[in-house]
Every structure is written in C-alpha cells, then in structure tokens.
Amino acid sequence: MIHLRMKRKETMTFMNRKRSKSSDAYIEEFLNDSLLAKLTPDEKQSLKEHLFFRSYIKGQILFDEGDARSRVYFLCDGLIRLENSDQTASYSYIDYVSPHKFFPYGGLFSDKYYRYSAFALTSIKVIYIPTAFFEELIKGNKDTLVTMYTHLSDVLSYHELRIRNTTTSSASDRVMQALAIWGKDIGVKQEDGSIKIPYKLTVTELGLMSGTTRETAGNVIKSLKEEGHLEYSGKILHFIDPDYFSIYLD
C-alpha cells in the first residue's frame, strides 16, 4: 500500500490580532469540553499553560506509526485519518477523527509509541498537550479519570464495529457499512432528519475505508443515489434516508 507522505513542518506563522482571538476561542471551547468538566479551575489553568494551538494544511502528517508518543491531540476543526498497516501492507486499519475529540485514545498511560499514523484530510486546527503532563493531570483527578475511561469504552465499542466491517466478505456490504459508520461518526444531523457529512470525501477514500476498489465503491454510491437513499455531489455525502443504513450498524 502506498501512502502519501509529507514532511512534518508545523505552521509557525505569526497570527494577526483577529486570528489570535480565533485561537483563544478554540482554546476556551477546548477547556469547556465535557470530558474536562470535572477538572478544578486550577487544573484547567495549568492545562491552559501547557497546551499548544496549531493550524495545519491538508496533507499534513501529525505523527507516524512508531513515533514516540510525546503528544496528546484534540481536534478543534477539520478531519483526520488514522491509519495502521502490518509490515507486509496486506492489512490496513483506517479510522477517522472529527472535531471535539481527543486522539490517539488507545494506549493512555501505557504506550510509548503511536500505534497509528495521523493524516490531515482537510485543513485542520488542533490543540496538543505533552503526554507526560496530560497523563499526570488526569491521574490526579479521579472524576476526570473515570470520565475518560467511560468515553474510552464507547470508543472501543465503535472500534469493534469497524473491525467487523473489515471481516465482511461482501465488498458491497463493506462499502455500505463504511458509509453507515461515516454517517454515524462524522455526519451532522439536518433539520429534516437527514444526515450530511460536512467534509469532501472521495470515492477513492470510501474504497480505502472499506477495503475495496474505487469502482466497487462508486457502483454502490450510484445505486444508492438511484434508489433515493443518498445524495453525492461535490464530494459531499448526504444521507437522505439514515434509517436505511442503520441495519449496517447492528
């Protein structure tokens, strides 16, 4: 499997006053995230003093599989793909991170190295915290530790669903499952009950997610469009009938 690789280079441009306010707003939103609600004011202040806000362009690699696990990230805006392959590249696990989520979650308090590579599918805004500091902070607050592990249980349930998707023999069913997972995980519910994914996702990306070809993924989308279950225009997926996809999440 060939992966696009871009040398790591942080965007270290000096921000103007307007951009500075924007970064402050992202940081404030992060500190008020529900996962951090049990931190004391002093702990939040300490966290604020240790965090870093960064903007990256599409295609940026935040870290590679096997790199030292020196940072914990929180995605403020954009979409990230996590990818892990075996040494022969015959197996690949792909996952996605949408806004307001920490990553990587697995290996908290134990892993010394990243298990995945993290690739920006869009321009992104992230906050990162030194791993050693973050883990000590969480360990020092029992309520926050419980909150984190409760959330981790939900994440693991989702990962089990993703693994089941990779073992389904039918390529078309894998595409359907991948679409259902995308809709559930990164889709946004609309006023009419439909679900729209606010990021451009290619048919090639769908094929990669479902472990099949671009042609197969394209044929499934074509059928779904003809049946009125899905709209796909300008690389934006719009689930007109979300219930139709729900059986693939059981």
Backbone as CSV, one residue per row, in Angstrom:
resi,resn,N_x,N_y,N_z,CA_x,CA_y,CA_z,C_x,C_y,C_z
1,MET,0.846,-1.191,0.000,0.000,0.000,0.000,0.885,1.245,0.000
2,ILE,0.582,2.160,-0.890,1.376,3.381,-0.991,0.647,4.486,-0.257
3,HIS,1.347,5.170,0.587,0.744,6.248,1.371,1.372,7.577,0.963
4,LEU,0.553,8.594,0.848,1.062,9.938,0.617,1.798,10.401,1.853
5,ARG,2.997,10.907,1.694,3.781,11.350,2.833,4.248,12.786,2.608
6,MET,4.072,13.587,3.604,4.522,14.972,3.564,5.365,15.206,4.802
7,LYS,6.537,15.773,4.630,7.423,16.015,5.764,6.738,16.892,6.791
8,ARG,6.952,16.540,8.030,6.342,17.267,9.133,6.920,18.675,9.197
9,LYS,6.070,19.632,9.140,6.524,21.019,9.229,5.406,21.839,9.836
10,GLU,5.559,22.259,11.033,4.499,22.989,11.711,4.326,24.372,11.099
11,THR,3.068,24.779,11.058,2.762,26.114,10.574,3.007,27.096,11.706
12,MET,4.120,27.806,11.647,4.533,28.659,12.756,4.404,30.142,12.394
13,THR,3.407,30.458,11.573,3.237,31.842,11.176,2.742,32.672,12.341
14,PHE,3.205,33.921,12.377,2.719,34.821,13.415,1.291,35.226,13.080
15,MET,0.409,35.126,14.072,-1.005,35.392,13.847,-1.308,36.869,14.089
16,ASN,-2.189,37.408,13.259,-2.619,38.777,13.497,-3.632,38.789,14.635
17,ARG,-4.070,39.978,15.002,-4.917,40.097,16.187,-6.229,39.343,16.019
18,LYS,-6.800,39.382,14.816,-8.063,38.695,14.578,-7.879,37.190,14.709
19,ARG,-6.773,36.657,14.145,-6.505,35.222,14.217,-6.256,34.800,15.654
20,SER,-5.615,35.698,16.436,-5.321,35.413,17.836,-6.604,35.206,18.616
21,LYS,-7.608,36.025,18.350,-8.899,35.883,19.020,-9.524,34.545,18.653
22,SER,-9.373,34.154,17.408,-9.920,32.886,16.961,-9.281,31.723,17.702
23,SER,-7.965,31.768,17.883,-7.287,30.690,18.603,-7.717,30.681,20.069
24,ASP,-7.909,31.851,20.649,-8.384,31.928,22.032,-9.768,31.290,22.172
25,ALA,-10.609,31.501,21.158,-11.956,30.924,21.198,-11.888,29.400,21.142
26,TYR,-11.005,28.874,20.298,-10.833,27.417,20.214,-10.328,26.854,21.543
27,ILE,-9.394,27.550,22.143,-8.832,27.089,23.421,-9.898,27.104,24.513
28,GLU,-10.707,28.160,24.538,-11.778,28.250,25.538,-12.788,27.116,25.346
29,GLU,-13.101,26.838,24.092,-14.028,25.743,23.788,-13.455,24.406,24.243
30,PHE,-12.164,24.230,24.034,-11.491,23.001,24.467,-11.561,22.844,25.983
31,LEU,-11.262,23.900,26.704,-11.252,23.837,28.169,-12.644,23.587,28.745
32,ASN,-13.681,23.905,27.967,-15.053,23.679,28.414,-15.645,22.378,27.869
33,ASP,-14.809,21.559,27.218,-15.298,20.287,26.696,-15.788,19.404,27.846
34,SER,-16.822,18.608,27.576,-17.444,17.794,28.624,-16.469,16.808,29.264
35,LEU,-15.469,16.342,28.523,-14.505,15.399,29.080,-13.609,16.042,30.139
36,LEU,-13.542,17.370,30.118,-12.694,18.081,31.079,-13.517,18.799,32.149
37,ALA,-14.814,18.514,32.181,-15.720,19.255,33.065,-15.405,19.073,34.545
38,LYS,-14.779,17.966,34.915,-14.502,17.675,36.324,-13.167,18.249,36.811
39,LEU,-12.406,18.852,35.919,-11.152,19.478,36.348,-11.449,20.708,37.202
40,THR,-10.607,20.962,38.175,-10.760,22.151,39.012,-10.287,23.376,38.233
41,PRO,-10.669,24.579,38.655,-10.183,25.791,37.983,-8.657,25.851,37.921
42,ASP,-7.981,25.448,38.993,-6.515,25.456,38.992,-5.956,24.452,37.990
43,GLU,-6.590,23.293,37.892,-6.132,22.274,36.937,-6.346,22.747,35.501
44,LYS,-7.467,23.409,35.261,-7.716,23.945,33.922,-6.712,25.038,33.570
45,GLN,-6.361,25.849,34.537,-5.374,26.895,34.295,-4.019,26.285,33.967
46,SER,-3.656,25.246,34.706,-2.394,24.556,34.441,-2.406,23.925,33.055
47,LEU,-3.540,23.327,32.689,-3.675,22.736,31.360,-3.527,23.801,30.281
48,LYS,-4.136,24.950,30.509,-4.054,26.052,29.547,-2.612,26.502,29.345
49,GLU,-1.833,26.477,30.404,-0.435,26.913,30.327,0.460,25.897,29.610
50,HIS,-0.005,24.656,29.496,0.812,23.609,28.881,0.364,23.222,27.469
51,LEU,-0.760,23.759,27.010,-1.258,23.360,25.693,-0.705,24.261,24.585
52,PHE,-0.787,23.754,23.357,-0.350,24.483,22.168,-1.447,24.390,21.114
53,PHE,-1.750,25.523,20.482,-2.742,25.562,19.405,-2.007,25.695,18.075
54,ARG,-2.374,24.870,17.102,-1.710,24.895,15.800,-2.720,24.728,14.664
55,SER,-2.391,25.320,13.524,-3.136,25.113,12.281,-2.235,24.365,11.310
56,TYR,-2.809,23.400,10.582,-2.045,22.630,9.605,-2.819,22.573,8.294
57,ILE,-2.095,22.435,7.210,-2.722,22.350,5.898,-3.152,20.917,5.599
58,LYS,-4.025,20.773,4.608,-4.426,19.446,4.139,-3.188,18.674,3.683
59,GLY,-3.107,17.402,4.078,-1.968,16.572,3.702,-0.889,16.486,4.757
60,GLN,-1.002,17.307,5.803,-0.002,17.290,6.874,-0.060,15.976,7.650
61,ILE,1.087,15.421,7.966,1.160,14.254,8.839,1.544,14.736,10.230
62,LEU,0.683,14.458,11.205,0.950,14.886,12.577,1.954,13.964,13.249
63,PHE,1.820,12.685,13.002,2.788,11.715,13.523,2.664,10.426,12.722
64,ASP,3.727,9.642,12.734,3.749,8.352,12.056,3.666,7.223,13.067
65,GLU,3.146,6.105,12.623,3.148,4.897,13.438,4.585,4.588,13.871
66,GLY,4.785,4.382,15.170,6.118,4.087,15.687,6.855,5.291,16.236
67,ASP,6.353,6.510,15.976,6.955,7.707,16.576,6.715,7.704,18.087
68,ALA,7.601,8.369,18.812,7.422,8.496,20.261,6.097,9.194,20.557
69,ARG,5.357,8.640,21.491,4.026,9.172,21.832,4.184,10.363,22.777
70,SER,4.656,11.454,22.228,5.027,12.610,23.037,3.902,13.623,23.211
71,ARG,2.841,13.495,22.401,1.750,14.467,22.461,0.388,13.778,22.437
72,VAL,-0.555,14.370,23.149,-1.965,14.001,23.043,-2.657,15.151,22.321
73,TYR,-3.480,14.826,21.328,-4.104,15.850,20.492,-5.604,15.959,20.746
74,PHE,-6.121,17.149,20.450,-7.561,17.399,20.456,-7.870,18.129,19.162
75,LEU,-8.757,17.560,18.346,-9.085,18.178,17.065,-10.159,19.246,17.258
76,CYS,-9.826,20.472,16.911,-10.771,21.584,17.031,-11.622,21.743,15.778
77,ASP,-10.998,21.526,14.606,-11.712,21.741,13.351,-11.047,20.927,12.252
78,GLY,-11.867,20.361,11.347,-11.329,19.590,10.236,-11.536,18.095,10.412
79,LEU,-10.843,17.318,9.591,-10.988,15.862,9.603,-9.618,15.205,9.472
80,ILE,-9.386,14.181,10.285,-8.103,13.472,10.314,-8.340,11.987,10.069
81,ARG,-7.431,11.383,9.314,-7.469,9.933,9.121,-6.340,9.290,9.915
82,LEU,-6.694,8.253,10.688,-5.709,7.435,11.386,-5.544,6.146,10.605
83,GLU,-4.298,5.702,10.440,-4.066,4.503,9.637,-2.967,3.653,10.239
84,ASN,-3.211,2.346,10.221,-2.249,1.380,10.731,-2.191,0.206,9.770
85,SER,-0.986,-0.192,9.358,-0.825,-1.322,8.445,0.166,-2.307,9.029
86,ASP,0.033,-3.591,8.611,1.047,-4.547,9.040,2.289,-4.388,8.167
87,GLN,3.342,-5.110,8.473,4.621,-4.921,7.794,4.558,-5.278,6.318
88,THR,3.643,-6.155,5.928,3.537,-6.567,4.529,2.567,-5.691,3.747
89,ALA,1.891,-4.779,4.460,0.880,-3.894,3.863,-0.326,-4.674,3.338
90,SER,-0.487,-5.922,3.781,-1.634,-6.727,3.363,-2.863,-6.425,4.217
91,TYR,-2.647,-5.780,5.343,-3.754,-5.419,6.233,-3.640,-3.941,6.565
92,SER,-4.764,-3.254,6.551,-4.757,-1.833,6.892,-5.998,-1.503,7.705
93,TYR,-5.794,-0.822,8.828,-6.914,-0.365,9.652,-7.003,1.144,9.511
94,ILE,-8.178,1.638,9.176,-8.376,3.066,8.957,-9.498,3.567,9.852
95,ASP,-9.278,4.713,10.444,-10.293,5.337,11.291,-10.239,6.840,11.050
96,TYR,-11.253,7.541,11.521,-11.341,8.979,11.283,-11.611,9.720,12.587
97,VAL,-11.060,10.906,12.686,-11.259,11.762,13.858,-11.974,13.023,13.399
98,SER,-13.112,13.307,13.996,-13.864,14.523,13.704,-13.700,15.503,14.866
99,PRO,-14.144,16.740,14.705,-13.903,17.768,15.725,-14.417,17.412,17.118
100,HIS,-13.735,17.998,18.109,-14.069,17.863,19.534,-13.762,16.467,20.065
101,LYS,-12.697,15.871,19.544,-12.282,14.548,20.014,-10.783,14.530,20.302
102,PHE,-10.432,13.805,21.365,-9.026,13.552,21.659,-8.531,12.407,20.779
103,PHE,-7.251,12.406,20.479,-6.641,11.279,19.783,-5.125,11.357,19.997
104,PRO,-4.395,10.255,19.935,-4.966,8.913,19.917,-5.415,8.538,21.324
105,TYR,-6.507,7.785,21.424,-7.050,7.431,22.734,-6.425,6.161,23.280
106,GLY,-6.231,5.174,22.413,-5.642,3.913,22.855,-4.232,4.115,23.392
107,GLY,-3.891,3.353,24.415,-2.533,3.426,24.954,-2.328,4.469,26.022
108,LEU,-3.415,5.105,26.467,-3.284,6.095,27.536,-2.650,5.449,28.760
109,PHE,-1.604,6.062,29.272,-0.837,5.606,30.444,0.070,4.392,30.165
110,SER,0.067,3.867,28.956,0.863,2.656,28.720,1.764,2.725,27.490
111,ASP,1.246,3.160,26.352,2.035,3.124,25.121,3.135,4.181,25.106
112,LYS,4.305,3.779,24.639,5.410,4.715,24.464,5.482,5.240,23.029
113,TYR,4.803,4.539,22.115,4.855,4.913,20.704,3.437,4.956,20.128
114,TYR,3.268,5.756,19.077,1.969,5.830,18.419,1.690,4.536,17.663
115,ARG,0.456,4.075,17.740,0.048,2.860,17.029,-0.408,3.152,15.609
116,TYR,-0.676,4.418,15.318,-1.202,4.809,14.024,-0.410,5.986,13.462
117,SER,-0.633,6.230,12.182,-0.215,7.484,11.565,-1.441,8.392,11.519
118,ALA,-1.234,9.691,11.650,-2.343,10.652,11.619,-2.136,11.614,10.460
119,PHE,-3.111,11.672,9.567,-3.015,12.405,8.307,-4.187,13.374,8.194
120,ALA,-3.911,14.636,7.869,-4.969,15.643,7.751,-5.668,15.518,6.397
121,LEU,-6.937,15.135,6.408,-7.708,15.036,5.164,-8.209,16.397,4.702
122,THR,-8.236,17.356,5.619,-8.622,18.732,5.308,-7.635,19.648,6.034
123,SER,-7.746,20.931,5.826,-7.010,21.837,6.703,-7.585,21.644,8.106
124,ILE,-6.733,21.697,9.105,-7.177,21.371,10.466,-6.660,22.385,11.475
125,LYS,-7.325,22.408,12.612,-6.872,23.164,13.774,-6.856,22.190,14.946
126,VAL,-5.730,22.108,15.621,-5.600,21.156,16.725,-5.000,21.835,17.948
127,ILE,-5.263,21.219,19.082,-4.571,21.547,20.328,-3.799,20.304,20.722
128,TYR,-2.552,20.474,21.110,-1.830,19.312,21.630,-1.225,19.640,22.989
129,ILE,-1.090,18.582,23.782,-0.570,18.689,25.146,0.524,17.648,25.304
130,PRO,1.633,17.981,25.953,2.660,16.966,26.217,2.043,15.776,26.946
131,THR,2.317,14.581,26.454,1.690,13.373,27.002,1.943,13.210,28.496
132,ALA,3.193,13.386,28.908,3.546,13.173,30.321,2.731,14.091,31.227
133,PHE,2.602,15.357,30.843,1.819,16.296,31.651,0.346,15.895,31.676
134,PHE,-0.212,15.576,30.510,-1.636,15.261,30.422,-1.991,14.030,31.254
135,GLU,-1.160,13.006,31.185,-1.443,11.785,31.938,-1.351,12.019,33.442
136,GLU,-0.400,12.826,33.870,-0.295,13.145,35.297,-1.498,13.958,35.759
137,LEU,-1.949,14.868,34.914,-3.120,15.689,35.242,-4.357,14.813,35.420
138,ILE,-4.563,13.888,34.490,-5.735,13.013,34.546,-5.660,12.078,35.751
139,LYS,-4.500,11.529,36.008,-4.346,10.617,37.144,-4.617,11.314,38.474
140,GLY,-4.377,12.625,38.521,-4.557,13.374,39.759,-5.986,13.789,40.036
141,ASN,-6.898,13.507,39.092,-8.302,13.885,39.276,-9.167,12.651,38.997
142,LYS,-9.636,12.007,40.059,-10.343,10.728,39.929,-11.579,10.842,39.046
143,ASP,-12.349,11.916,39.211,-13.582,12.062,38.436,-13.289,12.179,36.938
144,THR,-12.235,12.921,36.597,-11.861,13.061,35.193,-11.348,11.738,34.635
145,LEU,-10.627,10.998,35.452,-10.125,9.686,35.034,-11.291,8.753,34.705
146,VAL,-12.313,8.751,35.547,-13.498,7.920,35.302,-14.203,8.363,34.018
147,THR,-14.317,9.676,33.826,-14.951,10.209,32.618,-14.203,9.759,31.370
148,MET,-12.873,9.829,31.424,-12.049,9.428,30.287,-12.234,7.952,29.958
149,TYR,-12.242,7.120,30.973,-12.359,5.684,30.732,-13.769,5.290,30.302
150,THR,-14.774,6.015,30.764,-16.135,5.775,30.285,-16.222,6.085,28.800
151,HIS,-15.613,7.199,28.416,-15.590,7.570,26.999,-14.786,6.555,26.195
152,LEU,-13.705,6.063,26.764,-12.877,5.075,26.075,-13.679,3.809,25.775
153,SER,-14.569,3.423,26.682,-15.421,2.251,26.454,-16.304,2.457,25.226
154,ASP,-16.823,3.680,25.071,-17.634,3.991,23.892,-16.791,3.922,22.626
155,VAL,-15.567,4.427,22.704,-14.664,4.400,21.555,-14.349,2.963,21.157
156,LEU,-14.111,2.102,22.141,-13.789,0.704,21.859,-14.971,-0.018,21.214
157,SER,-16.185,0.313,21.627,-17.369,-0.286,21.007,-17.442,0.086,19.531
158,TYR,-17.124,1.332,19.249,-17.105,1.791,17.854,-16.013,1.069,17.074
159,HIS,-14.852,0.868,17.689,-13.759,0.173,17.012,-14.123,-1.279,16.713
160,GLU,-14.883,-1.908,17.603,-15.335,-3.277,17.346,-16.201,-3.324,16.090
161,LEU,-17.033,-2.313,15.928,-17.862,-2.217,14.732,-16.990,-2.068,13.494
162,ARG,-15.954,-1.241,13.596,-15.035,-1.048,12.473,-14.325,-2.349,12.120
163,ILE,-13.912,-3.115,13.109,-13.216,-4.374,12.856,-14.151,-5.370,12.179
164,ARG,-15.425,-5.401,12.610,-16.395,-6.283,11.959,-16.539,-5.924,10.490
165,ASN,-16.432,-4.652,10.201,-16.544,-4.200,8.816,-15.432,-4.791,7.958
166,THR,-14.224,-4.885,8.505,-13.090,-5.392,7.726,-13.189,-6.889,7.467
167,THR,-13.997,-7.613,8.252,-14.089,-9.064,8.101,-15.288,-9.501,7.263
168,THR,-16.131,-8.572,6.834,-17.274,-8.909,5.984,-16.786,-9.304,4.599
169,SER,-17.241,-10.446,4.107,-16.715,-10.971,2.840,-17.208,-10.203,1.622
170,SER,-18.437,-9.711,1.666,-19.004,-8.998,0.521,-18.445,-7.581,0.433
171,ALA,-17.828,-7.257,-0.708,-17.246,-5.922,-0.892,-18.327,-4.847,-0.858
172,SER,-19.473,-5.128,-1.465,-20.567,-4.147,-1.473,-21.087,-3.890,-0.066
173,ASP,-21.190,-4.957,0.733,-21.630,-4.788,2.123,-20.619,-3.979,2.928
174,ARG,-19.330,-4.172,2.647,-18.303,-3.387,3.356,-18.439,-1.907,3.027
175,VAL,-18.762,-1.611,1.772,-18.971,-0.210,1.382,-20.183,0.354,2.117
176,MET,-21.259,-0.415,2.187,-22.456,0.026,2.903,-22.152,0.262,4.379
177,GLN,-21.402,-0.647,4.984,-21.034,-0.493,6.393,-20.157,0.732,6.596
178,ALA,-19.234,0.957,5.668,-18.354,2.124,5.770,-19.166,3.413,5.697
179,LEU,-20.126,3.459,4.782,-20.985,4.638,4.672,-21.794,4.845,5.949
180,ALA,-22.341,3.751,6.489,-23.128,3.848,7.722,-22.277,4.362,8.877
181,ILE,-21.046,3.880,8.962,-20.133,4.320,10.025,-19.771,5.786,9.847
182,TRP,-19.495,6.200,8.623,-19.209,7.611,8.364,-20.384,8.482,8.810
183,GLY,-21.598,8.073,8.410,-22.771,8.869,8.765,-22.938,9.000,10.266
184,LYS,-22.693,7.916,10.989,-22.846,7.925,12.449,-21.733,8.710,13.131
185,ASP,-20.519,8.553,12.642,-19.361,9.094,13.351,-19.039,10.538,12.992
186,ILE,-19.140,10.896,11.720,-18.720,12.244,11.319,-19.831,13.029,10.621
187,GLY,-21.031,12.436,10.542,-22.150,13.132,9.926,-22.806,14.124,10.875
188,VAL,-23.504,15.085,10.303,-24.214,16.107,11.082,-25.700,16.033,10.735
189,LYS,-26.535,15.866,11.756,-27.973,15.749,11.527,-28.546,17.085,11.076
190,GLN,-29.382,17.046,10.036,-30.007,18.238,9.491,-31.419,18.408,10.064
191,GLU,-32.010,19.569,9.843,-33.336,19.860,10.394,-34.405,18.894,9.889
192,ASP,-34.237,18.382,8.664,-35.233,17.473,8.096,-34.996,16.014,8.484
193,GLY,-34.003,15.769,9.373,-33.723,14.413,9.823,-32.678,13.691,9.012
194,SER,-32.306,14.248,7.874,-31.241,13.648,7.074,-29.893,13.928,7.732
195,ILE,-28.849,13.295,7.226,-27.503,13.466,7.778,-26.545,13.850,6.659
196,LYS,-25.776,14.878,6.895,-24.807,15.332,5.895,-23.413,15.340,6.505
197,ILE,-22.441,14.868,5.731,-21.043,14.925,6.168,-20.439,16.217,5.631
198,PRO,-19.985,17.117,6.499,-19.540,18.440,6.063,-18.112,18.493,5.528
199,TYR,-17.604,17.360,5.079,-16.246,17.296,4.538,-16.284,16.595,3.190
200,LYS,-15.423,17.021,2.293,-15.341,16.372,0.990,-14.626,15.031,1.126
201,LEU,-15.314,13.966,0.740,-14.760,12.619,0.800,-14.881,11.982,-0.578
202,THR,-13.771,11.521,-1.109,-13.752,10.961,-2.454,-14.217,9.507,-2.460
203,VAL,-14.574,9.029,-3.641,-14.924,7.619,-3.807,-13.701,6.755,-3.519
204,THR,-12.529,7.259,-3.861,-11.287,6.541,-3.562,-11.121,6.355,-2.058
205,GLU,-11.423,7.395,-1.287,-11.343,7.314,0.179,-12.332,6.283,0.712
206,LEU,-13.519,6.241,0.139,-14.518,5.253,0.545,-14.033,3.836,0.248
207,GLY,-13.399,3.655,-0.916,-12.843,2.353,-1.249,-11.746,1.952,-0.285
208,LEU,-10.926,2.916,0.097,-9.849,2.660,1.052,-10.423,2.279,2.412
209,MET,-11.437,3.000,2.847,-12.092,2.737,4.129,-12.707,1.335,4.177
210,SER,-13.274,0.896,3.053,-13.990,-0.379,3.014,-13.150,-1.526,2.470
211,GLY,-11.892,-1.264,2.164,-11.003,-2.320,1.699,-11.408,-2.889,0.355
212,THR,-11.849,-2.009,-0.543,-12.245,-2.466,-1.869,-11.796,-1.449,-2.911
213,THR,-12.224,-1.634,-4.150,-11.773,-0.763,-5.227,-12.638,0.488,-5.340
214,ARG,-12.087,1.473,-6.017,-12.836,2.698,-6.280,-14.068,2.385,-7.123
215,GLU,-13.919,1.451,-8.048,-15.029,1.086,-8.929,-16.199,0.504,-8.138
216,THR,-15.902,-0.417,-7.220,-16.962,-1.022,-6.406,-17.646,0.024,-5.542
217,ALA,-16.851,0.879,-4.899,-17.418,1.940,-4.061,-18.300,2.867,-4.891
218,GLY,-17.839,3.196,-6.099,-18.608,4.068,-6.982,-19.926,3.450,-7.415
219,ASN,-19.911,2.147,-7.677,-21.142,1.456,-8.086,-22.176,1.440,-6.964
220,VAL,-21.709,1.254,-5.723,-22.632,1.262,-4.581,-23.264,2.642,-4.424
221,ILE,-22.452,3.686,-4.514,-22.977,5.049,-4.406,-23.982,5.329,-5.521
222,LYS,-23.668,4.884,-6.731,-24.577,5.091,-7.864,-25.930,4.446,-7.598
223,SER,-25.927,3.215,-7.083,-27.182,2.512,-6.785,-27.974,3.226,-5.692
224,LEU,-27.269,3.677,-4.658,-27.933,4.373,-3.553,-28.554,5.690,-4.014
225,LYS,-27.887,6.377,-4.922,-28.426,7.619,-5.472,-29.685,7.344,-6.289
226,GLU,-29.628,6.299,-7.110,-30.771,5.952,-7.953,-31.980,5.544,-7.118
227,GLU,-31.723,4.918,-5.955,-32.808,4.472,-5.077,-33.296,5.578,-4.144
228,GLY,-32.619,6.726,-4.155,-33.054,7.863,-3.347,-32.617,7.834,-1.896
229,HIS,-31.663,6.957,-1.567,-31.198,6.860,-0.179,-30.054,7.829,0.125
230,LEU,-29.374,8.276,-0.921,-28.143,9.050,-0.732,-27.986,10.067,-1.847
231,GLU,-27.447,11.228,-1.496,-27.017,12.203,-2.497,-25.508,12.362,-2.381
232,TYR,-24.842,12.514,-3.518,-23.386,12.691,-3.517,-23.045,13.697,-4.602
233,SER,-22.750,14.909,-4.186,-22.463,15.987,-5.121,-21.326,16.842,-4.580
234,GLY,-20.358,17.147,-5.430,-19.213,17.926,-4.986,-18.429,17.228,-3.893
235,LYS,-18.444,15.889,-3.915,-17.744,15.033,-2.940,-18.349,15.115,-1.533
236,ILE,-19.554,15.685,-1.426,-20.256,15.770,-0.142,-21.328,14.681,-0.087
237,LEU,-21.298,13.872,0.967,-22.273,12.805,1.166,-23.461,13.320,1.982
238,HIS,-24.669,13.054,1.470,-25.893,13.475,2.150,-26.803,12.252,2.258
239,PHE,-26.997,11.758,3.488,-27.817,10.577,3.731,-29.282,11.006,3.834
240,ILE,-30.028,10.816,2.763,-31.425,11.231,2.718,-32.284,10.356,3.622
241,ASP,-31.936,9.083,3.686,-32.695,8.107,4.478,-31.756,7.404,5.459
242,PRO,-31.411,8.057,6.576,-30.450,7.478,7.523,-30.864,6.110,8.062
243,ASP,-32.179,5.891,8.232,-32.646,4.610,8.773,-32.266,3.444,7.869
244,TYR,-32.170,3.708,6.591,-31.815,2.647,5.643,-30.437,2.069,5.952
245,PHE,-29.546,2.904,6.480,-28.169,2.483,6.747,-27.993,1.894,8.148
246,SER,-29.009,2.074,9.003,-28.851,1.699,10.412,-28.638,0.203,10.613
247,ILE,-29.172,-0.634,9.711,-29.005,-2.086,9.886,-27.542,-2.499,9.783
248,TYR,-26.731,-1.663,9.147,-25.306,-1.978,8.994,-24.496,-1.576,10.225
249,LEU,-25.181,-1.027,11.227,-24.517,-0.644,12.473,-24.819,-1.613,13.607
250,ASP,-25.650,-2.620,13.342,-26.024,-3.594,14.375,-24.929,-4.650,14.568
